[in-house]
């Protein structure tokens, strides 16, 4: 039996949308386009170029790199 609660990186998505004013699909598309970079390179890019906090950037990148897009 599941409690229906979203877990893992996707649990951050509502907060990301509220905080940064863009749908998660926007961030996923940006990160997906950065092929050939490591997880942390993508996180650092989101933080430096788009002002995302570490946890939010990490959640988006983890979701993309897990192939859940």
For each residue, the residues with C-beta under 8 A, 3 or more apart:
1:
2: 5
3:
4:
5: 2 11
6: 10 11 13
7: 10 11
8: 11 62 63
9: 12 13 58 59 60 62 63 66
10: 6 7 13 59 63 68
11: 5 6 7 8 59
12: 9 15 16 55 56 59 60
13: 6 9 10 16 17 24 59
14: 17 18
15: 12 18 19 56
16: 12 13 19 20 24 27 52 56 59 60
17: 13 14 20 21 22 23 24
18: 14 15 21
19: 15 16 53 56
20: 16 17 27 50 51 52 56
21: 17 18
22: 17 26 27
23: 17 26
24: 13 16 17 27 28 60
25: 28 29
26: 22 23 29 30
27: 16 20 22 24 30 31 46 52 60
28: 24 25 31 32 60 63 64 69
29: 25 26 32 33
30: 26 27 33 34 46 50
31: 27 28 34 42 46 60 61 64
32: 28 29 35 64 69
33: 29 30
34: 30 31 37 41 42 45
35: 32
36:
37: 34 41 42 45
38: 41 42
39: 42 43 61 62 65
40: 43 44
41: 34 37 38 44 45
42: 31 34 37 38 39 45 46 57 61 64 65
43: 39 40 46 47 54 57 58 61
44: 40 41 47 48
45: 34 37 41 42 48 49 50
46: 27 30 31 42 43 49 50 52 56 57 60 61
47: 43 44 50 51 52 53 54 57
48: 44 45
49: 45 46
50: 20 30 45 46 47
51: 20 47
52: 16 20 27 46 47 56 57 60
53: 19 47 56 57
54: 43 47 57 58
55: 12 58 59
56: 12 15 16 19 20 46 52 53 59 60
57: 42 43 46 47 52 53 54 60 61
58: 9 43 54 55 61 62
59: 9 10 11 12 13 16 55 56 62 63
60: 9 12 16 24 27 28 31 46 52 56 57 63 64
61: 31 39 42 43 46 57 58 64 65
62: 8 9 39 58 59 65 66
63: 8 9 10 28 59 60 66 68 69
64: 28 31 32 42 60 61 67 68 69
65: 39 42 61 62
66: 9 62 63
67: 64
68: 10 63 64
69: 28 32 63 64
